[in-house]
Amino acid sequence: QSEATDLHIEPEETLVRTRYRVDGVLCQGATIPKKFLSAVTVRVKIMSGMNISEARIPQDGRIKTTVNGRAVDIRVNSFPTTFGETVAMRLLDKEKLVRGLESLGFFPSNLEIFKKMINKPHGIILVTGPTGSGKTTTLYSTLTFLNSLERKIITVEDPVEYELPLIRQSQINPKAGLTFAVGLRAILRQDPDVIFVGETRDGETAEMAVRSALTGHLVFSTLHTNDAMGAIPRLIDMGVEPFLVSSSLVGVIAQRLVRILCKQCKEETTPDPVRLKDMNWEGQLTKCYKGKGCTDCRGTGYRGRIALIELLTVTPELSELIVKRADDSAMKALAISQGMKTLKEDGLEKIRQGITSLEEVQKVAGI
C-alpha cells in the first residue's frame, strides 16, 4: 500500500526496529519485542532459502510471491550485527521495474533520439549513475521495448533483478568462475542480437563489450560516472583504445532519481533565492511548486519518482575528439553546442513544469 521498495528489520539492544523505504526515503515502521527476533529471522530465512542454522556470516536469498494478484520478487540479505542479525529486503515489483519508455523521465525530443539509438543494429549504449539511480529500471524497460520473437536478447547480471519473458538471463557467479567477462565471451557464441552486461567493472569486460558492439551486436551496460561525458574517459582509463571507443559508442545516459510532486496537493510557490544562487539559476526560475502534504502522499508532498536524464549522442564530430584524446571540457562543450541537455538543465525544466521541486533537483544534481 505504501509502495515501499525496501524493508529493514533492525535489532537494537532492547527492541527490533522496522523501517521501509518509499520514494528513496526511509520511514519508521512498527517495533517488535526483542524476544521475537529469532522467530522472525528464521521465518524469513526459510521463505528465502537461506541456512537457518548459520547466523555468523551474511547470506542472500530470494522469495517469490504474489500480493493482491501482482507478482513480487523479494531479494533478501541477512547480516550479523552486535545485537543480532539485521535483515534487508528489496521488493521487486515488475510493474514498477519494467515501465514504458515514456514514463521514465525522457522529454519528447530526448525520447525520439533515444529510440533511434536503441534501434541501431549494433553499437554500445551505456547508462551511468550512482547506485539507486534507476539504471536497472531504464535498461529493463529498454530491453522490454526491444523484445520480440525476431530478436535474441541475452543478459549477464549481478543479480538478475527480475525475470523477463523471452529474454535469456544469467547471473554471475565469481566463485564458480562466471564473471561478467567470462559470461560475455560465452554469450557471443549464443548468436545474440542484443546483449546486456549488468556492469562494466574492469578493462577486460569493457574491451569485450566494445568489441562485441563492433562485431554486429547491440550492447547495453552500466558504469558509475558523475555525468554522461565521464563514461568516455572511464572506458579509456580501463584500457580501451580511443579509436575503439569512438567506433563503437552510440550514446550514454546519465541519470538521477527525483521524487514527483503529489498531483493532489502541489501548489505554486516562489523559489528560494539562496537555492537559486547555489544552482547558478538566478533569473532563470520565477516560480516553482511544492507539495503541501495530503492523504494521497502520506503527508510527504511527493508520490513516485522520475529520472533526470542527460543524453549524450556520439556524433562524428565528437568521435574525432575522442580519437584525439581531447579533454572532457572540450568534448562536453561540443555536446552541449549540439543540443545535449545536462542533468541540471533537465531538472530545471522538470521544476518549471511542476513535475518535481527545486529542493529535489538541488539534492541530486546540485554543485
C-alpha positions as CSV (number, residue, x, y, z in Angstrom):
1,Q,0.0,0.0,0.0
2,S,2.8,2.4,0.8
3,E,4.7,1.4,-2.4
4,A,7.8,0.7,-0.5
5,T,10.9,-0.6,-2.3
6,D,12.9,-1.9,0.7
7,L,12.1,-3.3,4.2
8,H,14.6,-3.4,7.0
9,I,14.4,-5.5,10.2
10,E,17.0,-4.0,12.6
11,P,17.7,-5.4,16.0
12,E,18.8,-3.0,18.8
13,E,19.6,-3.6,22.4
14,T,16.1,-3.9,23.8
15,L,13.8,-4.0,20.7
16,V,13.7,-4.7,16.9
17,R,13.0,-1.7,14.7
18,T,11.4,-1.9,11.3
19,R,11.9,0.7,8.6
20,Y,10.8,0.9,5.0
21,R,11.9,3.0,2.1
22,V,9.4,4.9,0.0
23,D,10.5,7.1,-3.0
24,G,14.1,6.8,-1.7
25,V,13.3,8.0,1.8
26,L,13.4,5.7,4.9
27,C,10.3,5.8,7.0
28,Q,9.8,4.4,10.6
29,G,7.7,1.3,10.8
30,A,6.5,-0.8,13.8
31,T,8.8,-2.0,16.6
32,I,8.9,-5.7,17.5
33,P,9.8,-7.1,21.0
34,K,13.4,-8.4,21.0
35,K,12.2,-11.9,22.1
36,F,10.6,-12.4,18.7
37,L,13.8,-11.6,16.7
38,S,14.9,-15.2,16.3
39,A,11.4,-16.3,15.2
40,V,11.2,-13.5,12.6
41,T,14.7,-14.1,11.1
42,V,14.3,-17.8,10.9
43,R,10.9,-17.5,9.2
44,V,12.4,-15.1,6.6
45,K,15.4,-17.4,6.1
46,I,13.1,-20.4,5.5
47,M,11.0,-18.5,3.0
48,S,14.1,-17.2,1.1
49,G,16.0,-20.5,1.1
50,M,18.8,-19.5,3.5
51,N,20.6,-21.7,6.0
52,I,18.7,-21.2,9.3
53,S,21.5,-22.6,11.4
54,E,24.0,-20.0,10.2
55,A,23.9,-16.6,11.8
56,R,27.6,-15.7,11.8
57,I,28.0,-14.7,8.2
58,P,26.0,-12.7,5.7
59,Q,23.5,-14.7,3.5
60,D,21.5,-13.9,0.4
61,G,18.1,-15.4,-0.5
62,R,15.0,-14.8,-2.6
63,I,11.3,-15.0,-2.1
64,K,8.8,-15.2,-5.0
65,T,5.2,-14.4,-4.0
66,T,2.0,-12.8,-5.1
67,V,0.5,-9.8,-3.4
68,N,-3.0,-8.7,-4.4
69,G,-2.7,-10.6,-7.7
70,R,0.7,-9.0,-8.5
71,A,3.9,-11.0,-8.8
72,V,6.5,-9.7,-6.4
73,D,10.1,-10.9,-6.2
74,I,11.8,-10.2,-2.8
75,R,15.6,-10.1,-2.6
76,V,16.8,-10.9,0.9
77,N,20.1,-10.3,2.7
78,S,20.9,-11.1,6.3
79,F,23.9,-9.5,8.1
80,P,25.3,-10.3,11.6
81,T,25.5,-7.2,13.9
82,T,26.2,-6.6,17.6
83,F,22.6,-7.1,18.6
84,G,21.7,-9.9,16.2
85,E,21.0,-10.4,12.6
86,T,19.7,-7.5,10.6
87,V,17.6,-8.3,7.5
88,A,17.2,-6.1,4.4
89,M,14.5,-7.0,1.8
90,R,14.4,-5.4,-1.6
91,L,10.8,-5.6,-3.0
92,L,11.0,-6.1,-6.8
93,D,7.6,-5.3,-8.3
94,K,7.6,-6.0,-12.1
95,E,5.0,-3.3,-12.7
96,K,7.4,-0.7,-11.3
97,L,10.7,-2.2,-12.6
98,V,9.5,-2.5,-16.2
99,R,7.8,0.6,-17.5
100,G,7.0,2.3,-20.8
101,L,9.9,4.4,-22.1
102,E,7.6,7.4,-22.0
103,S,7.2,7.2,-18.2
104,L,11.0,7.0,-17.3
105,G,11.6,10.8,-17.5
106,F,12.5,11.5,-21.1
107,F,11.2,14.7,-22.6
108,P,9.8,14.0,-26.1
109,S,12.8,15.3,-28.0
110,N,15.2,13.1,-26.0
111,L,12.9,10.1,-26.2
112,E,12.9,10.3,-30.0
113,I,16.8,10.4,-30.0
114,F,16.9,7.5,-27.6
115,K,14.6,5.4,-29.6
116,K,16.8,6.0,-32.7
117,M,19.8,4.9,-30.6
118,I,18.4,1.6,-29.4
119,N,17.0,0.7,-32.8
120,K,20.5,0.7,-34.3
121,P,21.7,-2.8,-35.4
122,H,25.0,-2.6,-33.4
123,G,26.9,-0.4,-31.0
124,I,27.2,0.1,-27.3
125,I,24.9,2.2,-25.2
126,L,25.8,3.0,-21.6
127,V,23.6,4.0,-18.6
128,T,25.6,5.8,-15.8
129,G,24.8,6.9,-12.4
130,P,25.3,6.0,-8.7
131,T,23.6,3.0,-7.0
132,G,19.9,3.6,-6.7
133,S,19.6,6.0,-9.6
134,G,17.2,3.8,-11.6
135,K,19.7,2.3,-14.1
136,T,18.2,-1.2,-13.9
137,T,14.6,0.1,-14.5
138,T,15.8,2.1,-17.6
139,L,17.6,-0.9,-19.0
140,Y,14.9,-3.5,-18.2
141,S,12.3,-1.1,-19.8
142,T,14.5,-0.7,-22.8
143,L,15.0,-4.5,-23.3
144,T,11.3,-5.0,-22.9
145,F,10.7,-2.3,-25.6
146,L,13.1,-4.2,-27.9
147,N,11.9,-7.7,-27.0
148,S,10.4,-9.7,-29.9
149,L,10.5,-13.1,-31.4
150,E,12.7,-11.7,-34.1
151,R,15.5,-10.7,-31.7
152,K,17.6,-12.9,-29.4
153,I,18.4,-10.9,-26.2
154,I,20.8,-12.4,-23.6
155,T,21.9,-10.8,-20.3
156,V,24.6,-11.4,-17.7
157,E,23.7,-9.7,-14.5
158,D,24.6,-9.3,-10.8
159,P,22.0,-10.2,-9.7
160,V,19.1,-10.9,-12.1
161,E,16.6,-8.4,-10.7
162,Y,13.5,-9.7,-12.4
163,E,12.8,-12.5,-14.9
164,L,11.8,-11.1,-18.3
165,P,9.9,-13.3,-20.8
166,L,11.7,-14.3,-24.0
167,I,15.0,-12.9,-22.6
168,R,17.8,-15.3,-21.6
169,Q,19.1,-14.1,-18.3
170,S,22.2,-15.3,-16.5
171,Q,23.6,-14.3,-13.1
172,I,27.3,-14.1,-12.5
173,N,29.0,-16.5,-10.0
174,P,32.6,-15.4,-9.4
175,K,33.2,-18.4,-7.1
176,A,32.4,-20.8,-9.9
177,G,34.4,-18.6,-12.4
178,L,31.4,-17.0,-14.1
179,T,32.4,-13.3,-14.2
180,F,31.0,-10.6,-16.5
181,A,33.9,-11.1,-18.9
182,V,33.5,-14.9,-19.0
183,G,29.8,-14.6,-19.4
184,L,30.1,-12.1,-22.2
185,R,32.6,-14.3,-24.0
186,A,30.2,-17.2,-23.8
187,I,27.2,-15.1,-24.9
188,L,28.9,-14.3,-28.2
189,R,28.7,-18.0,-29.1
190,Q,24.9,-17.9,-28.5
191,D,24.1,-16.0,-31.7
192,P,22.6,-12.9,-29.8
193,D,21.2,-9.8,-31.4
194,V,21.1,-7.7,-28.2
195,I,23.4,-8.2,-25.1
196,F,23.0,-6.6,-21.7
197,V,26.1,-6.7,-19.4
198,G,25.0,-5.7,-15.9
199,E,28.1,-3.6,-15.1
200,T,31.3,-2.8,-16.8
201,R,33.7,-3.2,-13.9
202,D,37.1,-3.9,-15.4
203,G,39.2,-3.5,-18.5
204,E,38.5,-7.0,-19.8
205,T,34.7,-6.6,-19.6
206,A,35.0,-3.1,-21.2
207,E,37.1,-4.2,-24.1
208,M,34.9,-7.3,-24.8
209,A,31.7,-5.2,-24.7
210,V,33.2,-2.7,-27.1
211,R,34.4,-5.5,-29.5
212,S,31.0,-7.2,-29.2
213,A,29.5,-3.9,-30.4
214,L,31.9,-3.7,-33.3
215,T,31.1,-7.2,-34.5
216,G,27.4,-6.6,-35.1
217,H,25.8,-6.7,-31.7
218,L,23.8,-4.1,-29.8
219,V,25.3,-3.9,-26.3
220,F,23.9,-2.3,-23.2
221,S,25.8,-1.9,-19.9
222,T,26.2,0.4,-16.9
223,L,29.0,2.5,-15.4
224,H,29.4,4.6,-12.3
225,T,30.3,8.1,-13.5
226,N,29.1,11.6,-12.5
227,D,27.8,12.6,-15.9
228,A,27.3,11.2,-19.4
229,M,30.6,12.6,-20.7
230,G,32.5,10.9,-17.9
231,A,31.8,7.5,-19.5
232,I,34.3,8.2,-22.3
233,P,37.5,8.8,-20.2
234,R,36.4,6.0,-17.9
235,L,36.4,3.5,-20.8
236,I,39.8,4.8,-22.0
237,D,41.2,4.6,-18.4
238,M,40.1,0.9,-18.4
239,G,42.4,0.3,-21.3
240,V,40.0,0.6,-24.3
241,E,41.7,2.4,-27.2
242,P,40.1,5.7,-28.1
243,F,39.6,4.7,-31.7
244,L,37.6,1.6,-30.4
245,V,35.5,3.8,-28.1
246,S,34.7,6.3,-30.9
247,S,33.9,3.5,-33.4
248,S,31.5,1.6,-31.0
249,L,29.9,4.0,-28.6
250,V,26.4,5.1,-29.8
251,G,25.3,7.1,-26.7
252,V,25.3,7.5,-23.0
253,I,22.5,8.2,-20.5
254,A,23.4,9.7,-17.1
255,Q,20.5,9.8,-14.7
256,R,19.4,10.6,-11.1
257,L,16.1,9.9,-9.5
258,V,13.9,12.7,-8.0
259,R,10.6,12.5,-6.2
260,I,7.5,13.5,-8.2
261,L,5.3,16.2,-6.6
262,C,1.9,14.9,-5.5
263,K,-0.7,15.9,-8.1
264,Q,-3.4,16.3,-5.4
265,C,-1.6,18.8,-3.1
266,K,1.1,20.6,-5.1
267,E,0.9,24.4,-5.2
268,E,2.8,27.2,-6.8
269,T,5.4,29.0,-4.7
270,T,8.3,31.4,-5.0
271,P,11.8,29.9,-5.4
272,D,14.2,30.2,-2.6
273,P,16.8,32.7,-3.7
274,V,19.6,31.0,-1.8
275,R,18.9,27.7,-3.6
276,L,18.8,29.5,-6.9
277,K,22.2,31.1,-6.2
278,D,23.6,27.7,-5.2
279,M,22.5,26.3,-8.5
280,N,23.6,29.4,-10.6
281,W,20.0,29.8,-11.6
282,E,19.4,33.5,-10.7
283,G,16.9,35.0,-13.1
284,Q,16.0,31.6,-14.7
285,L,13.2,30.5,-12.4
286,T,10.4,32.9,-11.4
287,K,8.1,30.2,-9.9
288,C,8.2,26.6,-8.8
289,Y,6.0,24.2,-6.9
290,K,5.9,22.4,-3.6
291,G,3.7,19.7,-2.1
292,K,1.6,20.6,1.0
293,G,1.1,17.0,2.0
294,C,-2.1,15.1,1.9
295,T,-3.6,11.6,2.5
296,D,-2.7,10.6,-1.1
297,C,1.0,11.2,-0.5
298,R,1.0,10.3,3.2
299,G,1.8,13.9,4.1
300,T,5.2,13.9,2.2
301,G,4.2,16.2,-0.7
302,Y,5.6,13.6,-3.1
303,R,4.4,10.4,-4.8
304,G,6.6,8.3,-7.1
305,R,9.9,9.0,-8.7
306,I,11.2,10.0,-12.1
307,A,14.6,10.3,-13.7
308,L,16.6,13.4,-14.5
309,I,18.2,12.5,-17.8
310,E,21.4,13.6,-19.6
311,L,21.5,12.0,-23.0
312,L,24.8,12.1,-24.9
313,T,24.8,11.2,-28.6
314,V,28.2,10.3,-30.1
315,T,28.3,12.3,-33.3
316,P,31.0,12.2,-36.0
317,E,32.5,15.5,-34.5
318,L,32.6,14.0,-31.0
319,S,34.2,10.8,-32.4
320,E,37.0,12.9,-33.8
321,L,37.6,14.5,-30.4
322,I,37.6,11.1,-28.7
323,V,40.3,9.7,-31.1
324,K,42.4,12.9,-30.5
325,R,42.1,12.3,-26.7
326,A,40.5,15.7,-26.2
327,D,39.9,16.8,-22.6
328,D,36.5,16.3,-21.0
329,S,35.6,20.0,-21.1
330,A,36.1,20.3,-24.8
331,M,34.0,17.2,-25.5
332,K,31.3,18.4,-23.2
333,A,31.2,21.9,-24.7
334,L,30.8,20.3,-28.2
335,A,28.0,18.0,-27.0
336,I,26.1,20.9,-25.4
337,S,26.5,23.0,-28.6
338,Q,25.0,20.1,-30.5
339,G,21.9,20.1,-28.2
340,M,22.7,17.9,-25.2
341,K,20.8,19.0,-22.0
342,T,22.7,18.4,-18.8
343,L,21.2,16.9,-15.7
344,K,20.8,20.3,-14.2
345,E,19.0,21.7,-17.3
346,D,16.7,18.6,-17.4
347,G,16.0,19.2,-13.7
348,L,15.3,22.9,-14.3
349,E,12.7,22.0,-17.0
350,K,11.0,19.5,-14.7
351,I,10.8,22.2,-12.0
352,R,9.2,24.6,-14.4
353,Q,6.6,22.0,-15.5
354,G,5.7,21.2,-11.9
355,I,7.0,17.7,-12.1
356,T,9.4,18.0,-9.1
357,S,10.7,20.6,-6.7
358,L,13.7,22.8,-6.6
359,E,14.8,21.0,-3.4
360,E,14.8,17.6,-5.0
361,V,16.8,18.7,-8.1
362,Q,19.4,20.5,-5.9
363,K,19.8,17.4,-3.8
364,V,20.7,15.1,-6.7
365,A,22.1,17.5,-9.3
366,G,23.4,20.4,-7.3
367,I,27.0,21.5,-7.1
